[in-house]
């Protein structure tokens, strides 16, 4: 799976986060404005930007920017370590989004993190594995992450919905000290606003065979990038540092877009940090 954001996307987001104009960024990068605009659009440039000067201007790590330019990708994860975890990817109008199904092997109780665009592959997995879908957790309430919610609630009317949205009914609203047991698995949550006001990261622990925690991060962080700071760029970065990078280094990060990664890999390679 390709990164959600190519080099140009990362630079554009960094420029917006730092409130830097195309003119100023192009000058620092040693490019014309047209060349920088083309780079932000396509992810490639006819000549290498001055990453040191550009990184300094945008408060981004220049070495990690160059790493993205040279094709860094997170190590491909073998999910056999997390036997009851599945990544489900759906696409609509060019927007590809991930959701995640997790279940307890003994009780067959399952929970879904976000829904993606299409309920069909989720229903198929639930039925193939003879699962009981008990919970749906939303990382945030943007359309691509909850588009299939209606059909899923029709198919599984007893499923319990969990959301960080202030508009959610009280019985659905996540609180910081809430936890849910799914058989032996334990699901906790951490507030990660910035991309979305209601952003929540869910941490699944107590995996069999002592597999590392898995964190369902939504759009708080991607492999090599972050979600747009629709609410606040600074808050988005702060919450990643405080709530996600404080997790153990081998924690599996399950983002709403792009490939799986880990806390350790993002600390080492994500230009925003």
SULMOJO-V256929 format. One record per residue. D_CENTER is the distance of its C-alpha to the mean C-alpha in whole Angstrom. Layout:
BEGIN
d_center:D_CENTER
d_center:D_CENTER
END
This chain:
BEGIN
d_center:14
d_center:14
d_center:11
d_center:10
d_center:12
d_center:15
d_center:17
d_center:19
d_center:15
d_center:15
d_center:18
d_center:18
d_center:15
d_center:17
d_center:20
d_center:19
d_center:18
d_center:21
d_center:23
d_center:25
d_center:27
d_center:27
d_center:31
d_center:30
d_center:27
d_center:29
d_center:32
d_center:30
d_center:28
d_center:32
d_center:31
d_center:33
d_center:31
d_center:31
d_center:30
d_center:27
d_center:26
d_center:26
d_center:24
d_center:21
d_center:22
d_center:22
d_center:20
d_center:24
d_center:27
d_center:31
d_center:31
d_center:29
d_center:28
d_center:29
d_center:25
d_center:27
d_center:29
d_center:25
d_center:23
d_center:26
d_center:26
d_center:22
d_center:22
d_center:19
d_center:20
d_center:23
d_center:23
d_center:19
d_center:19
d_center:22
d_center:20
d_center:18
d_center:21
d_center:22
d_center:20
d_center:18
d_center:15
d_center:14
d_center:16
d_center:16
d_center:15
d_center:18
d_center:17
d_center:21
d_center:20
d_center:18
d_center:21
d_center:19
d_center:16
d_center:15
d_center:12
d_center:13
d_center:13
d_center:15
d_center:16
d_center:18
d_center:19
d_center:17
d_center:14
d_center:12
d_center:9
d_center:9
d_center:10
d_center:11
d_center:15
d_center:16
d_center:20
d_center:23
d_center:25
d_center:28
d_center:28
d_center:26
d_center:24
d_center:21
d_center:18
d_center:15
d_center:11
d_center:11
d_center:14
d_center:13
d_center:16
d_center:18
d_center:20
d_center:22
d_center:20
d_center:19
d_center:22
d_center:24
d_center:22
d_center:23
d_center:26
d_center:27
d_center:26
d_center:28
d_center:25
d_center:25
d_center:22
d_center:23
d_center:19
d_center:17
d_center:14
d_center:12
d_center:9
d_center:11
d_center:13
d_center:13
d_center:15
d_center:13
d_center:11
d_center:14
d_center:17
d_center:18
d_center:19
d_center:22
d_center:23
d_center:22
d_center:24
d_center:27
d_center:26
d_center:26
d_center:27
d_center:27
d_center:24
d_center:22
d_center:20
d_center:18
d_center:16
d_center:16
d_center:18
d_center:21
d_center:22
d_center:22
d_center:25
d_center:26
d_center:25
d_center:22
d_center:21
d_center:19
d_center:20
d_center:19
d_center:22
d_center:21
d_center:21
d_center:21
d_center:23
d_center:22
d_center:25
d_center:25
d_center:21
d_center:20
d_center:17
d_center:17
d_center:14
d_center:14
d_center:13
d_center:11
d_center:12
d_center:13
d_center:10
d_center:12
d_center:15
d_center:14
d_center:11
d_center:11
d_center:9
d_center:11
d_center:13
d_center:15
d_center:18
d_center:21
d_center:21
d_center:24
d_center:25
d_center:23
d_center:20
d_center:17
d_center:15
d_center:12
d_center:9
d_center:7
d_center:4
d_center:4
d_center:4
d_center:5
d_center:5
d_center:5
d_center:8
d_center:11
d_center:9
d_center:8
d_center:8
d_center:11
d_center:13
d_center:15
d_center:16
d_center:16
d_center:15
d_center:17
d_center:16
d_center:12
d_center:13
d_center:15
d_center:13
d_center:11
d_center:14
d_center:16
d_center:13
d_center:11
d_center:13
d_center:16
d_center:15
d_center:17
d_center:16
d_center:16
d_center:13
d_center:11
d_center:7
d_center:6
d_center:2
d_center:4
d_center:6
d_center:8
d_center:9
d_center:9
d_center:10
d_center:11
d_center:12
d_center:15
d_center:14
d_center:12
d_center:15
d_center:17
d_center:15
d_center:13
d_center:16
d_center:14
d_center:16
END
